Amino acid sequence: MTALAAPNFDRLAGVYRWMEWLSFGGWLWQCRCAFLPEMRTSRRALVLGDGDGRFTARLLRESPLVRVDAMDLSPPMLDGLMGRAGEDRARVRPLVADVRDGLPDGAGYDLVVTHFLLDCLTTGEVEALAAQVKTKLTVKALWVVSEFAIPQGWFGRVVARPVVSLLYWAFGWMTGLRVRKLPDWTGALERAGFVLEGRRSRLHGLLVSERWRAGSGEPAA
Ligand SMILES: C[S@@+](CC[C@H](N)C(=O)[O-])C[C@H]1O[C@@H](n2cnc3c(N)ncnc32)[C@H](O)[C@@H]1O
């Protein structure tokens, strides 16, 4: 299967946080930090689709021993991260790469973070990513996911679905993102052998934060 063309978030790096505040206020930030207490004990984290580094800079402050590999397609986004990390930048390894092309060499991550990245991928791409991520983790590693979602019921039909469609249209226009619908990341993570441990939703289910555990079992057939 041919991969969709990669989006380009470079132009948004400087304005992304303001766009976010104007559209969703502090809700996305609350999602990113929903499981921060559980992440504080991490020693080796992999942040995929890091973006402008606001979350990773916070993780570095809260977790003085963590070392972070931060992967993103966009050099200006990762420049933002290194600026925000300040003195903690020595504990960050910025990696400009497409997560669909493979993950960093080595293993032993006890934390994986994907905040609003999986919605840039198809279900098949999330499946391939989850299978790869699994090979890089310690036995009880965490994967923290923040995402948009379309809940069951009238709110999902009347509000969430049109909002998500509008976001896809806007990001398609601004970045060239070709994906047009939310992937089934839940199924993809389950099939790779991850177990959902905790879930919080906001804005009636339009936003979700999830905490997945690597588990010791084999991927589901
Ligand atoms: C919607 S932004 C979210 C950024 C950040 N995680 C946050 O919570 O604000 C998506 C980010 O993922 C990056 N991205 C999208 N597709 C990617 C891919 N295939 N590989 C690596 N990074 C990707 C973009 O460059 C962008 O920085």
The ligand as a Gaussian input file, in Angstrom:
#p B3LYP/6-31G(d) Opt

LIG

0 1
 C       -1.483000      18.174000      15.367000
 S        0.240000      18.349000      15.692000
 C        0.329000      17.859000      17.407000
 C        1.626000      18.301000      18.027000
 C        1.786000      18.011000      19.529000
 N        1.958000      16.599000      19.799000
 C        0.668000      18.596000      20.323000
 O        0.055000      17.901000      21.126000
 O        0.434000      19.790000      20.163000
 C        0.872000      16.942000      14.873000
 C        2.417000      16.920000      14.909000
 O        2.816000      15.654000      14.424000
 C        3.763000      15.819000      13.403000
 N        3.539000      14.727000      12.446000
 C        2.456000      14.504000      11.668000
 N        2.603000      13.379000      10.957000
 C        3.810000      12.868000      11.324000
 C        4.550000      11.716000      10.934000
 N        4.066000      10.864000      10.031000
 N        5.760000      11.517000      11.494000
 C        6.274000      12.384000      12.397000
 N        5.622000      13.484000      12.811000
 C        4.413000      13.730000      12.269000
 C        3.539000      17.197000      12.814000
 O        4.708000      17.721000      12.225000
 C        3.086000      17.978000      14.046000
 O        4.151000      18.566000      14.727000

